[in-house]
Amino acid sequence: MAELQGLGAALSEAERAGVEIIGLSPDANEQSQKLADGLHLGYRFVADRDLAVTRRYGLVHAHGGADGQDVPRPATIVLDRDGVVRWFSVSSNFQIRPDPGDVLRAVRAL
Amino acid sequence: MTTSPRLAALSVLVAVGAITAYVLLLRVAIIRNHPEGYVVAFAVAAALAALAVARARARRWPAWLALGLSVILLAAGAWFNFVAARIPDTATVLRVGEPPPDFTLPDAGGRAVTLADYRGKKPVVLVFYRGHW
């Protein structure tokens, strides 16, 4: 969540309108959606309750949760207009996320 | 020469200050992305406390207390950052220049979101995340 706010703050209004930011997590996300709507960030949050999509992407951190459950491996992926991956970053330490500046450069380079 | 109690107080200040700064500034990318910073701060606090112990004359307990606190924080912080927070490598299917797998998932309002629907319309940033972090 924290990085989503950073990214939203880094993008200009026009850029936010021109790119779709989709947050995926196993949570129901009602709170996240309310928060994003309140901040006019224009994100969409989708729920991958059973991590089926996360698994298909190869982004499951097995037993990484507080109670030993599987959780997503934090990742940020930039797709161009044709749906092709142009840039991505996958975390190797759950405290670390891509710098919003790097994501911004990848988005602006599209 | 700085007295032992002052060094002990400085040690505690550095250790507690590091935790506070990290938690409060978690949203600042440069702080969040350099978690080894708090481990270094705890090591500095431990060194200051060790110096306090070495210089202690009459009242020794503040120095020993600061040393105990900073050593525990150093061990816990190093374990958290270098062991607990590590994510084992996974075989991702992501390749630059290739489309990722398509998906359809419900959004917070229950509407279906399909990745392929954006093709030819808009660039997309996908952010896989967990909880608040």
gemmi code that builds the backbone of each chain (N, CA, C; Angstrom):
import gemmi

chains = {
    "A": [
        ("MET", (0.826, -1.206, 0.000), (0.000, 0.000, 0.000), (0.861, 1.257, 0.000)),
        ("ALA", (1.876, 1.255, 0.821), (2.715, 2.455, 0.960), (3.307, 2.861, -0.379)),
        ("GLU", (3.749, 1.869, -1.154), (4.400, 2.213, -2.414), (3.387, 2.720, -3.429)),
        ("LEU", (2.143, 2.244, -3.311), (1.109, 2.715, -4.230), (0.873, 4.199, -4.035)),
        ("GLN", (0.902, 4.631, -2.779), (0.714, 6.055, -2.512), (1.887, 6.857, -3.058)),
        ("GLY", (3.080, 6.311, -2.923), (4.262, 6.987, -3.449), (4.192, 7.139, -4.952)),
        ("LEU", (3.760, 6.089, -5.623), (3.661, 6.107, -7.073), (2.599, 7.105, -7.516)),
        ("GLY", (1.459, 7.100, -6.831), (0.379, 8.032, -7.172), (0.822, 9.471, -7.023)),
        ("ALA", (1.604, 9.738, -5.983), (2.078, 11.100, -5.743), (3.082, 11.517, -6.810)),
        ("ALA", (3.845, 10.541, -7.335), (4.895, 10.858, -8.311), (4.311, 11.145, -9.698)),
        ("LEU", (3.171, 10.517, -10.011), (2.567, 10.704, -11.331), (1.746, 11.988, -11.371)),
        ("SER", (1.811, 12.695, -12.494), (0.973, 13.885, -12.646), (-0.458, 13.428, -12.914)),
        ("GLU", (-1.398, 14.380, -12.835), (-2.809, 14.044, -13.027), (-3.041, 13.436, -14.416)),
        ("ALA", (-2.414, 14.041, -15.421), (-2.586, 13.565, -16.796), (-2.025, 12.154, -16.941)),
        ("GLU", (-0.875, 11.910, -16.293), (-0.267, 10.587, -16.379), (-1.131, 9.543, -15.688)),
        ("ARG", (-1.730, 9.964, -14.570), (-2.598, 9.050, -13.840), (-3.810, 8.674, -14.687)),
        ("ALA", (-4.268, 9.631, -15.467), (-5.431, 9.361, -16.327), (-5.026, 8.460, -17.486)),
        ("GLY", (-3.759, 8.531, -17.891), (-3.304, 7.799, -19.071), (-2.804, 6.401, -18.794)),
        ("VAL", (-2.706, 6.026, -17.523), (-2.186, 4.707, -17.194), (-3.082, 4.073, -16.121)),
        ("GLU", (-3.299, 2.778, -16.265), (-4.140, 2.084, -15.284), (-3.229, 1.412, -14.258)),
        ("ILE", (-3.407, 1.748, -12.993), (-2.612, 1.098, -11.954), (-3.508, 0.087, -11.252)),
        ("ILE", (-3.124, -1.175, -11.330), (-3.939, -2.237, -10.735), (-3.167, -2.876, -9.583)),
        ("GLY", (-3.720, -2.786, -8.387), (-3.112, -3.410, -7.215), (-3.711, -4.790, -7.004)),
        ("LEU", (-2.869, -5.801, -6.901), (-3.346, -7.168, -6.686), (-2.872, -7.663, -5.329)),
        ("SER", (-3.809, -8.170, -4.522), (-3.421, -8.764, -3.251), (-4.485, -9.768, -2.845)),
        ("PRO", (-4.163, -10.652, -1.898), (-5.168, -11.627, -1.473), (-6.273, -10.996, -0.624)),
        ("ASP", (-6.119, -9.740, -0.220), (-7.120, -9.092, 0.634), (-8.336, -8.650, -0.179)),
        ("ALA", (-9.435, -8.386, 0.537), (-10.680, -7.986, -0.124), (-10.572, -6.571, -0.691)),
        ("ASN", (-9.697, -5.740, -0.087), (-9.370, -4.436, -0.667), (-10.414, -3.334, -0.573)),
        ("GLU", (-11.530, -3.550, 0.135), (-12.518, -2.461, 0.223), (-11.880, -1.222, 0.839)),
        ("GLN", (-11.063, -1.454, 1.879), (-10.420, -0.323, 2.561), (-9.430, 0.382, 1.627)),
        ("SER", (-8.637, -0.418, 0.899), (-7.658, 0.155, -0.025), (-8.364, 0.990, -1.080)),
        ("GLN", (-9.469, 0.461, -1.618), (-10.193, 1.167, -2.671), (-10.747, 2.489, -2.134)),
        ("LYS", (-11.275, 2.462, -0.909), (-11.813, 3.687, -0.300), (-10.718, 4.728, -0.137)),
        ("LEU", (-9.574, 4.255, 0.347), (-8.436, 5.145, 0.561), (-7.984, 5.764, -0.759)),
        ("ALA", (-7.851, 4.928, -1.796), (-7.395, 5.410, -3.104), (-8.405, 6.371, -3.713)),
        ("ASP", (-9.698, 6.052, -3.566), (-10.734, 6.936, -4.102), (-10.694, 8.276, -3.379)),
        ("GLY", (-10.489, 8.213, -2.058), (-10.422, 9.436, -1.253), (-9.269, 10.321, -1.684)),
        ("LEU", (-8.166, 9.694, -2.095), (-6.986, 10.446, -2.516), (-7.025, 10.751, -4.019)),
        ("HIS", (-8.101, 10.343, -4.680), (-8.260, 10.536, -6.134), (-7.077, 9.967, -6.904)),
        ("LEU", (-6.662, 8.771, -6.503), (-5.493, 8.176, -7.145), (-5.866, 7.352, -8.373)),
        ("GLY", (-7.151, 7.035, -8.537), (-7.573, 6.316, -9.731), (-6.992, 4.919, -9.864)),
        ("TYR", (-6.755, 4.245, -8.747), (-6.267, 2.866, -8.828), (-7.446, 1.919, -8.842)),
        ("ARG", (-7.198, 0.722, -9.347), (-8.170, -0.348, -9.178), (-7.498, -1.431, -8.368)),
        ("PHE", (-8.218, -1.901, -7.371), (-7.690, -2.984, -6.550), (-8.471, -4.238, -6.867)),
        ("VAL", (-7.770, -5.311, -7.153), (-8.458, -6.567, -7.394), (-7.983, -7.600, -6.367)),
        ("ALA", (-8.893, -8.521, -6.045), (-8.611, -9.515, -5.015), (-8.266, -10.849, -5.648)),
        ("ASP", (-7.070, -11.327, -5.325), (-6.639, -12.651, -5.779), (-6.668, -13.534, -4.530)),
        ("ARG", (-7.897, -13.834, -4.101), (-8.107, -14.462, -2.787), (-7.293, -15.734, -2.588)),
        ("ASP", (-7.274, -16.606, -3.577), (-6.578, -17.884, -3.413), (-5.179, -17.865, -4.050)),
        ("LEU", (-4.712, -16.664, -4.439), (-3.378, -16.485, -5.040), (-3.207, -17.244, -6.357)),
        ("ALA", (-4.316, -17.581, -7.024), (-4.218, -18.362, -8.262), (-3.450, -17.589, -9.334)),
        ("VAL", (-3.771, -16.287, -9.479), (-3.079, -15.470, -10.485), (-1.630, -15.226, -10.061)),
        ("THR", (-1.446, -14.916, -8.779), (-0.100, -14.685, -8.244), (0.786, -15.907, -8.504)),
        ("ARG", (0.198, -17.087, -8.341), (0.916, -18.336, -8.563), (1.280, -18.491, -10.040)),
        ("ARG", (0.331, -18.145, -10.927), (0.578, -18.269, -12.364), (1.720, -17.336, -12.788)),
        ("TYR", (1.865, -16.216, -12.078), (2.944, -15.273, -12.383), (4.272, -15.701, -11.750)),
        ("GLY", (4.229, -16.731, -10.921), (5.447, -17.173, -10.236), (5.856, -16.230, -9.123)),
        ("LEU", (4.853, -15.648, -8.439), (5.147, -14.625, -7.432), (4.602, -14.997, -6.051)),
        ("VAL", (4.624, -16.293, -5.735), (4.173, -16.705, -4.405), (5.373, -16.874, -3.485)),
        ("HIS", (5.315, -16.217, -2.325), (6.314, -16.407, -1.274), (5.719, -17.451, -0.334)),
        ("ALA", (6.132, -18.711, -0.513), (5.559, -19.814, 0.252), (5.792, -19.627, 1.748)),
        ("HIS", (4.749, -19.762, 2.536), (4.790, -19.659, 4.003), (5.391, -18.338, 4.477)),
        ("GLY", (5.271, -17.293, 3.662), (5.900, -16.019, 4.027), (5.049, -15.155, 4.932)),
        ("GLY", (3.807, -15.542, 5.173), (2.912, -14.717, 5.991), (3.175, -14.846, 7.472)),
        ("ALA", (2.534, -13.969, 8.237), (2.742, -13.940, 9.683), (2.326, -15.270, 10.321)),
        ("ASP", (1.311, -15.929, 9.753), (0.840, -17.196, 10.305), (1.301, -18.387, 9.464)),
        ("GLY", (2.342, -18.171, 8.667), (2.875, -19.256, 7.851), (2.099, -19.502, 6.566)),
        ("GLN", (1.145, -18.618, 6.261), (0.391, -18.802, 5.013), (1.182, -18.258, 3.827)),
        ("ASP", (0.804, -18.675, 2.625), (1.459, -18.159, 1.422), (1.032, -16.710, 1.206)),
        ("VAL", (1.954, -15.884, 0.763), (1.653, -14.473, 0.483), (2.322, -14.089, -0.844)),
        ("PRO", (1.882, -12.986, -1.456), (2.524, -12.584, -2.703), (3.937, -12.074, -2.458)),
        ("ARG", (4.797, -12.315, -3.435), (6.116, -11.713, -3.432), (5.918, -10.330, -4.048)),
        ("PRO", (6.227, -9.244, -3.317), (5.946, -7.915, -3.863), (6.610, -7.724, -5.233)),
        ("ALA", (5.830, -7.213, -6.191), (6.354, -7.019, -7.545), (5.623, -5.874, -8.219)),
        ("THR", (6.321, -5.145, -9.060), (5.744, -4.065, -9.847), (6.092, -4.320, -11.307)),
        ("ILE", (5.067, -4.299, -12.163), (5.253, -4.650, -13.575), (4.650, -3.550, -14.449)),
        ("VAL", (5.437, -3.017, -15.358), (4.949, -1.970, -16.273), (4.697, -2.592, -17.645)),
        ("LEU", (3.432, -2.483, -18.113), (3.042, -3.007, -19.420), (2.758, -1.846, -20.358)),
        ("ASP", (3.191, -1.974, -21.620), (2.882, -0.906, -22.566), (1.449, -1.075, -23.091)),
        ("ARG", (1.075, -0.189, -24.013), (-0.285, -0.180, -24.551), (-0.664, -1.512, -25.208)),
        ("ASP", (0.338, -2.256, -25.677), (0.059, -3.533, -26.333), (0.055, -4.694, -25.335)),
        ("GLY", (0.176, -4.380, -24.056), (0.123, -5.433, -23.050), (1.418, -6.215, -22.913)),
        ("VAL", (2.529, -5.610, -23.367), (3.826, -6.285, -23.307), (4.625, -5.736, -22.117)),
        ("VAL", (5.315, -6.614, -21.406), (6.120, -6.196, -20.256), (7.279, -5.321, -20.740)),
        ("ARG", (7.395, -4.111, -20.192), (8.497, -3.219, -20.548), (9.507, -3.084, -19.420)),
        ("TRP", (9.063, -3.316, -18.185), (9.934, -3.148, -17.012), (9.285, -3.899, -15.865)),
        ("PHE", (10.071, -4.515, -15.032), (9.490, -5.085, -13.809), (10.530, -5.172, -12.710)),
        ("SER", (10.022, -5.251, -11.495), (10.892, -5.346, -10.330), (10.235, -6.304, -9.341)),
        ("VAL", (11.005, -7.272, -8.861), (10.492, -8.257, -7.911), (11.341, -8.181, -6.648)),
        ("SER", (10.692, -8.104, -5.478), (11.416, -7.929, -4.212), (12.085, -9.203, -3.725)),
        ("SER", (13.290, -9.047, -3.176), (13.968, -10.155, -2.516), (14.019, -9.956, -1.012)),
        ("ASN", (13.444, -8.830, -0.569), (13.386, -8.507, 0.862), (12.075, -7.754, 1.030)),
        ("PHE", (11.175, -8.257, 1.881), (9.826, -7.695, 1.864), (9.748, -6.264, 2.375)),
        ("GLN", (10.840, -5.760, 2.907), (10.828, -4.360, 3.331), (11.066, -3.426, 2.142)),
        ("ILE", (11.638, -3.992, 1.064), (12.104, -3.154, -0.042), (11.131, -3.170, -1.223)),
        ("ARG", (10.880, -1.989, -1.773), (9.999, -1.836, -2.934), (10.724, -0.988, -3.958)),
        ("PRO", (10.306, -1.084, -5.235), (10.979, -0.214, -6.208), (10.783, 1.254, -5.863)),
        ("ASP", (11.767, 2.048, -6.188), (11.696, 3.487, -6.009), (10.632, 4.018, -6.979)),
        ("PRO", (9.646, 4.812, -6.494), (8.622, 5.340, -7.400), (9.253, 6.053, -8.604)),
        ("GLY", (10.436, 6.657, -8.414), (11.124, 7.337, -9.510), (11.482, 6.379, -10.644)),
        ("ASP", (11.889, 5.145, -10.287), (12.233, 4.151, -11.309), (10.994, 3.716, -12.083)),
        ("VAL", (9.878, 3.517, -11.346), (8.629, 3.117, -12.004), (8.171, 4.234, -12.938)),
        ("LEU", (8.298, 5.457, -12.434), (7.899, 6.639, -13.212), (8.700, 6.725, -14.517)),
        ("ARG", (10.002, 6.500, -14.423), (10.839, 6.537, -15.631), (10.388, 5.474, -16.619)),
        ("ALA", (10.048, 4.286, -16.101), (9.605, 3.199, -16.983), (8.285, 3.565, -17.658)),
        ("VAL", (7.388, 4.204, -16.906), (6.083, 4.607, -17.463), (6.288, 5.707, -18.504)),
        ("ARG", (7.153, 6.660, -18.191), (7.374, 7.783, -19.119), (8.101, 7.344, -20.377)),
        ("ALA", (8.842, 6.237, -20.280), (9.598, 5.756, -21.443), (8.716, 4.994, -22.430)),
        ("LEU", (7.459, 4.748, -22.061), (6.568, 3.966, -22.946), (6.266, 4.732, -24.230)),
    ],
    "B": [
        ("MET", (36.610, 14.948, 28.166), (36.150, 13.601, 27.835), (34.673, 13.438, 28.201)),
        ("THR", (33.892, 12.828, 27.296), (32.470, 12.637, 27.559), (32.301, 11.608, 28.665)),
        ("THR", (31.395, 11.909, 29.576), (31.211, 11.009, 30.711), (30.403, 9.778, 30.314)),
        ("SER", (30.544, 8.741, 31.132), (29.867, 7.475, 30.862), (28.343, 7.606, 30.769)),
        ("PRO", (27.669, 8.279, 31.751), (26.203, 8.382, 31.643), (25.752, 9.108, 30.376)),
        ("ARG", (26.523, 10.094, 29.940), (26.152, 10.815, 28.713), (26.269, 9.925, 27.490)),
        ("LEU", (27.329, 9.131, 27.465), (27.506, 8.189, 26.344), (26.377, 7.168, 26.328)),
        ("ALA", (25.988, 6.707, 27.530), (24.904, 5.730, 27.637), (23.604, 6.338, 27.122)),
        ("ALA", (23.343, 7.593, 27.513), (22.123, 8.273, 27.068), (22.135, 8.457, 25.554)),
        ("LEU", (23.294, 8.805, 25.022), (23.429, 9.007, 23.572), (23.167, 7.687, 22.829)),
        ("SER", (23.665, 6.597, 23.400), (23.468, 5.278, 22.800), (21.976, 4.941, 22.702)),
        ("VAL", (21.257, 5.168, 23.808), (19.809, 4.888, 23.822), (19.095, 5.789, 22.819)),
        ("LEU", (19.520, 7.050, 22.761), (18.911, 8.015, 21.842), (19.078, 7.565, 20.381)),
        ("VAL", (20.274, 7.119, 20.049), (20.546, 6.664, 18.678), (19.677, 5.448, 18.332)),
        ("ALA", (19.601, 4.477, 19.274), (18.839, 3.247, 19.024), (17.351, 3.537, 18.876)),
        ("VAL", (16.789, 4.275, 19.831), (15.357, 4.575, 19.797), (15.036, 5.501, 18.619)),
        ("GLY", (15.939, 6.442, 18.360), (15.743, 7.359, 17.236), (15.700, 6.615, 15.906)),
        ("ALA", (16.533, 5.586, 15.772), (16.570, 4.815, 14.523), (15.238, 4.102, 14.287)),
        ("ILE", (14.701, 3.484, 15.354), (13.413, 2.778, 15.217), (12.322, 3.767, 14.849)),
        ("THR", (12.265, 4.885, 15.587), (11.233, 5.892, 15.358), (11.298, 6.433, 13.932)),
        ("ALA", (12.495, 6.778, 13.495), (12.662, 7.353, 12.156), (12.238, 6.347, 11.089)),
        ("TYR", (12.620, 5.077, 11.267), (12.288, 4.068, 10.262), (10.777, 3.884, 10.159)),
        ("VAL", (10.111, 3.775, 11.321), (8.655, 3.553, 11.317), (7.917, 4.769, 10.753)),
        ("LEU", (8.320, 5.967, 11.180), (7.629, 7.178, 10.735), (7.869, 7.486, 9.263)),
        ("LEU", (9.050, 7.115, 8.755), (9.409, 7.478, 7.381), (9.355, 6.296, 6.424)),
        ("LEU", (8.540, 5.287, 6.778), (8.444, 4.083, 5.955), (7.988, 4.394, 4.536)),
        ("ARG", (7.251, 5.484, 4.366), (6.742, 5.817, 3.028), (7.761, 6.557, 2.180)),
        ("VAL", (8.858, 6.957, 2.795), (9.911, 7.630, 2.029), (10.783, 6.531, 1.418)),
        ("ALA", (10.804, 6.504, 0.081), (11.438, 5.380, -0.621), (12.871, 5.125, -0.162)),
        ("ILE", (13.646, 6.199, 0.013), (15.065, 6.013, 0.331), (15.248, 5.417, 1.729)),
        ("ILE", (14.336, 5.719, 2.655), (14.389, 5.128, 4.001), (13.933, 3.669, 3.928)),
        ("ARG", (12.778, 3.445, 3.288), (12.225, 2.095, 3.222), (13.179, 1.146, 2.511)),
        ("ASN", (13.840, 1.638, 1.464), (14.678, 0.751, 0.662), (16.087, 0.565, 1.201)),
        ("HIS", (16.377, 1.175, 2.336), (17.678, 0.952, 2.975), (17.501, 0.530, 4.424)),
        ("PRO", (16.839, -0.632, 4.624), (16.582, -1.092, 5.989), (17.870, -1.407, 6.744)),
        ("GLU", (18.981, -1.617, 6.017), (20.238, -1.884, 6.721), (20.667, -0.651, 7.531)),
        ("GLY", (20.038, 0.487, 7.238), (20.339, 1.707, 7.989), (20.076, 1.554, 9.471)),
        ("TYR", (18.951, 0.896, 9.825), (18.671, 0.744, 11.265), (19.634, -0.245, 11.907)),
        ("VAL", (20.119, -1.220, 11.128), (21.096, -2.166, 11.681), (22.402, -1.417, 11.993)),
        ("VAL", (22.808, -0.541, 11.080), (24.020, 0.261, 11.290), (23.844, 1.156, 12.520)),
        ("ALA", (22.659, 1.783, 12.651), (22.395, 2.659, 13.805), (22.493, 1.880, 15.117)),
        ("PHE", (21.968, 0.643, 15.127), (22.048, -0.182, 16.342), (23.506, -0.531, 16.652)),
        ("ALA", (24.313, -0.762, 15.628), (25.741, -1.064, 15.826), (26.453, 0.150, 16.420)),
        ("VAL", (26.103, 1.358, 15.925), (26.684, 2.599, 16.467), (26.281, 2.743, 17.931)),
        ("ALA", (25.005, 2.459, 18.226), (24.518, 2.552, 19.606), (25.273, 1.580, 20.511)),
        ("ALA", (25.527, 0.373, 20.007), (26.260, -0.636, 20.795), (27.697, -0.183, 21.052)),
        ("ALA", (28.324, 0.436, 20.039), (29.695, 0.919, 20.200), (29.755, 2.035, 21.241)),
        ("LEU", (28.770, 2.956, 21.183), (28.711, 4.045, 22.167), (28.530, 3.490, 23.577)),
        ("ALA", (27.655, 2.484, 23.701), (27.394, 1.879, 25.007), (28.634, 1.151, 25.532)),
        ("ALA", (29.368, 0.489, 24.630), (30.590, -0.212, 25.038), (31.620, 0.780, 25.570)),
        ("LEU", (31.682, 1.948, 24.898), (32.579, 3.009, 25.343), (32.144, 3.524, 26.723)),
        ("ALA", (30.817, 3.630, 26.893), (30.275, 4.074, 28.192), (30.651, 3.098, 29.297)),
        ("VAL", (30.582, 1.807, 28.993), (30.933, 0.782, 29.981), (32.414, 0.905, 30.351)),
        ("ALA", (33.254, 1.120, 29.311), (34.693, 1.226, 29.537), (35.046, 2.430, 30.402)),
        ("ARG", (34.260, 3.506, 30.278), (34.557, 4.735, 31.022), (33.823, 4.816, 32.354)),
        ("ALA", (32.943, 3.879, 32.633), (32.130, 3.950, 33.848), (33.016, 3.839, 35.083)),
        ("ARG", (32.779, 4.750, 36.042), (33.536, 4.688, 37.299), (32.607, 4.247, 38.425)),
        ("ALA", (31.786, 5.203, 38.940), (30.938, 4.886, 40.092), (29.636, 4.188, 39.671)),
        ("ARG", (28.743, 4.962, 39.009), (27.455, 4.376, 38.639), (27.598, 3.651, 37.301)),
        ("ARG", (27.628, 2.333, 37.351), (27.861, 1.578, 36.119), (26.592, 1.138, 35.415)),
        ("TRP", (25.446, 1.095, 36.146), (24.259, 0.477, 35.534), (23.722, 1.188, 34.300)),
        ("PRO", (23.790, 2.533, 34.177), (23.247, 3.116, 32.933), (24.002, 2.615, 31.704)),
        ("ALA", (25.325, 2.477, 31.845), (26.143, 2.023, 30.727), (25.804, 0.583, 30.354)),
        ("TRP", (25.683, -0.273, 31.374), (25.359, -1.679, 31.105), (23.958, -1.832, 30.520)),
        ("LEU", (23.019, -0.997, 31.009), (21.649, -1.035, 30.499), (21.638, -0.657, 29.012)),
        ("ALA", (22.385, 0.416, 28.687), (22.445, 0.865, 27.290), (23.096, -0.206, 26.418)),
        ("LEU", (24.116, -0.861, 26.959), (24.801, -1.903, 26.188), (23.874, -3.087, 25.943)),
        ("GLY", (23.162, -3.502, 26.992), (22.221, -4.628, 26.852), (21.153, -4.325, 25.810)),
        ("LEU", (20.561, -3.130, 25.916), (19.495, -2.726, 24.998), (19.990, -2.706, 23.551)),
        ("SER", (21.145, -2.071, 23.338), (21.627, -1.912, 21.962), (22.067, -3.240, 21.357)),
        ("VAL", (22.629, -4.122, 22.174), (23.061, -5.420, 21.644), (21.846, -6.266, 21.253)),
        ("ILE", (20.786, -6.221, 22.100), (19.553, -6.959, 21.770), (18.955, -6.408, 20.473)),
        ("LEU", (18.901, -5.077, 20.349), (18.340, -4.463, 19.139), (19.178, -4.796, 17.907)),
        ("LEU", (20.495, -4.808, 18.095), (21.389, -5.117, 16.970), (21.156, -6.550, 16.475)),
        ("ALA", (21.055, -7.483, 17.424), (20.832, -8.883, 17.053), (19.461, -9.053, 16.402)),
        ("ALA", (18.430, -8.456, 17.022), (17.067, -8.596, 16.494), (16.941, -7.915, 15.133)),
        ("GLY", (17.518, -6.719, 15.012), (17.440, -5.968, 13.757), (18.154, -6.689, 12.624)),
        ("ALA", (19.338, -7.215, 12.917), (20.105, -7.927, 11.893), (19.367, -9.193, 11.472)),
        ("TRP", (18.800, -9.893, 12.441), (18.039, -11.105, 12.117), (16.826, -10.756, 11.251)),
        ("PHE", (16.111, -9.699, 11.631), (14.908, -9.323, 10.887), (15.258, -8.946, 9.451)),
        ("ASN", (16.258, -8.100, 9.298), (16.587, -7.598, 7.962), (17.248, -8.649, 7.071)),
        ("PHE", (18.181, -9.395, 7.636), (18.960, -10.301, 6.794), (18.390, -11.716, 6.707)),
        ("VAL", (17.525, -12.088, 7.665), (16.973, -13.450, 7.654), (15.456, -13.434, 7.436)),
        ("ALA", (14.726, -12.815, 8.389), (13.263, -12.889, 8.352), (12.659, -12.220, 7.128)),
        ("ALA", (13.222, -11.079, 6.713), (12.621, -10.313, 5.621), (13.035, -10.809, 4.240)),
        ("ARG", (13.974, -11.749, 4.195), (14.431, -12.243, 2.888), (13.352, -13.078, 2.220)),
        ("ILE", (13.188, -12.895, 0.933), (12.225, -13.692, 0.176), (13.017, -14.600, -0.751)),
        ("PRO", (12.790, -15.914, -0.643), (13.537, -16.815, -1.527), (13.191, -16.531, -2.986)),
        ("ASP", (14.134, -16.749, -3.865), (13.920, -16.514, -5.286), (12.814, -17.440, -5.800)),
        ("THR", (11.966, -16.905, -6.670), (10.950, -17.739, -7.294), (11.124, -17.623, -8.804)),
        ("ALA", (10.659, -18.640, -9.513), (10.757, -18.617, -10.981), (9.576, -17.811, -11.524)),
        ("THR", (9.785, -16.511, -11.758), (8.688, -15.706, -12.288), (8.573, -15.975, -13.791)),
        ("VAL", (7.372, -15.741, -14.315), (7.172, -15.956, -15.751), (7.357, -14.642, -16.504)),
        ("LEU", (7.819, -13.598, -15.796), (7.925, -12.278, -16.412), (9.156, -12.173, -17.299)),
        ("ARG", (8.955, -11.733, -18.525), (10.055, -11.491, -19.458), (9.784, -10.158, -20.143)),
        ("VAL", (10.785, -9.288, -20.145), (10.629, -8.009, -20.847), (10.466, -8.320, -22.335)),
        ("GLY", (9.440, -7.699, -22.953), (9.186, -7.928, -24.373), (8.103, -8.969, -24.631)),
        ("GLU", (7.625, -9.602, -23.541), (6.562, -10.596, -23.694), (5.356, -10.197, -22.852)),
        ("PRO", (4.157, -10.577, -23.296), (2.986, -10.271, -22.459), (2.928, -11.224, -21.267)),
        ("PRO", (2.498, -10.747, -20.099), (2.362, -11.641, -18.943), (1.054, -12.431, -19.071)),
        ("PRO", (0.834, -13.442, -18.219), (-0.422, -14.195, -18.287), (-1.632, -13.277, -18.089)),
        ("ASP", (-2.685, -13.532, -18.821), (-3.914, -12.756, -18.667), (-4.629, -13.212, -17.394)),
        ("PHE", (-5.491, -12.350, -16.862), (-6.291, -12.753, -15.698), (-7.594, -11.978, -15.664)),
        ("THR", (-8.560, -12.518, -14.973), (-9.804, -11.819, -14.654), (-10.025, -11.986, -13.164)),
        ("LEU", (-10.087, -10.852, -12.447), (-10.273, -10.896, -10.995), (-11.303, -9.843, -10.597)),
        ("PRO", (-12.017, -10.069, -9.489), (-13.014, -9.084, -9.057), (-12.358, -7.890, -8.374)),
        ("ASP", (-12.873, -6.679, -8.666), (-12.367, -5.502, -7.948), (-13.161, -5.333, -6.649)),
        ("ALA", (-12.863, -4.256, -5.906), (-13.467, -4.072, -4.586), (-14.992, -3.941, -4.680)),
        ("GLY", (-15.488, -3.503, -5.841), (-16.934, -3.371, -6.020), (-17.579, -4.629, -6.581)),
        ("GLY", (-16.776, -5.676, -6.793), (-17.309, -6.930, -7.289), (-17.317, -7.039, -8.814)),
        ("ARG", (-16.879, -5.973, -9.502), (-16.835, -6.027, -10.973), (-15.582, -6.770, -11.429)),
        ("ALA", (-15.713, -7.494, -12.542), (-14.583, -8.262, -13.061), (-13.620, -7.349, -13.813)),
        ("VAL", (-12.326, -7.496, -13.521), (-11.288, -6.741, -14.221), (-10.459, -7.741, -15.021)),
        ("THR", (-10.405, -7.549, -16.340), (-9.629, -8.439, -17.209), (-8.463, -7.669, -17.800)),
        ("LEU", (-7.267, -8.202, -17.599), (-6.063, -7.506, -18.065), (-6.103, -7.262, -19.571)),
        ("ALA", (-6.528, -8.265, -20.335), (-6.509, -8.171, -21.807), (-7.387, -7.023, -22.326)),
        ("ASP", (-8.370, -6.600, -21.505), (-9.260, -5.505, -21.939), (-8.513, -4.187, -22.133)),
        ("TYR", (-7.339, -4.053, -21.510), (-6.588, -2.804, -21.622), (-5.700, -2.777, -22.861)),
        ("ARG", (-5.543, -3.963, -23.484), (-4.654, -4.054, -24.642), (-5.143, -3.129, -25.759)),
        ("GLY", (-4.228, -2.326, -26.287), (-4.595, -1.393, -27.349), (-5.225, -0.118, -26.822)),
        ("LYS", (-5.431, -0.026, -25.501), (-6.078, 1.161, -24.942), (-5.160, 1.966, -24.035)),
        ("LYS", (-4.587, 1.295, -23.043), (-3.881, 2.009, -21.976), (-2.702, 1.192, -21.489)),
        ("PRO", (-1.589, 1.847, -21.159), (-0.537, 1.116, -20.441), (-1.049, 0.746, -19.041)),
        ("VAL", (-0.498, -0.309, -18.478), (-0.953, -0.794, -17.173), (0.255, -0.985, -16.249)),
        ("VAL", (0.109, -0.596, -14.989), (1.113, -0.926, -13.976), (0.470, -1.913, -13.014)),
        ("LEU", (1.019, -3.118, -12.942), (0.510, -4.123, -12.004), (1.367, -4.070, -10.743)),
        ("VAL", (0.710, -3.989, -9.591), (1.451, -3.964, -8.326), (0.949, -5.114, -7.446)),
        ("PHE", (1.769, -6.153, -7.318), (1.444, -7.243, -6.390), (1.933, -6.808, -5.020)),
        ("TYR", (1.044, -6.809, -4.046), (1.466, -6.383, -2.703), (0.760, -7.199, -1.650)),
        ("ARG", (1.255, -7.064, -0.430), (0.648, -7.780, 0.694), (0.405, -6.805, 1.816)),
        ("GLY", (-0.796, -6.824, 2.330), (-1.134, -6.022, 3.491), (-0.677, -4.586, 3.376)),
        ("HIS", (-0.259, -4.035, 4.472), (0.089, -2.613, 4.520), (1.474, -2.349, 3.960)),
        ("TRP", (2.367, -3.359, 4.104), (3.767, -3.096, 3.798), (4.006, -2.791, 2.318)),
    ],
}
model = gemmi.Model(1)
for chain_id, residues in chains.items():
    chain = gemmi.Chain(chain_id)
    for i, (resn, *xyz) in enumerate(residues, 1):
        res = gemmi.Residue()
        res.name, res.seqid = resn, gemmi.SeqId(i, " ")
        for name, pos in zip(("N", "CA", "C"), xyz):
            atom = gemmi.Atom()
            atom.name, atom.element = name, gemmi.Element(name[0])
            atom.pos, atom.b_iso = gemmi.Position(*pos), 0.0
            res.add_atom(atom)
        chain.add_residue(res)
    model.add_chain(chain)
structure = gemmi.Structure()
structure.add_model(model)
structure.setup_entities()
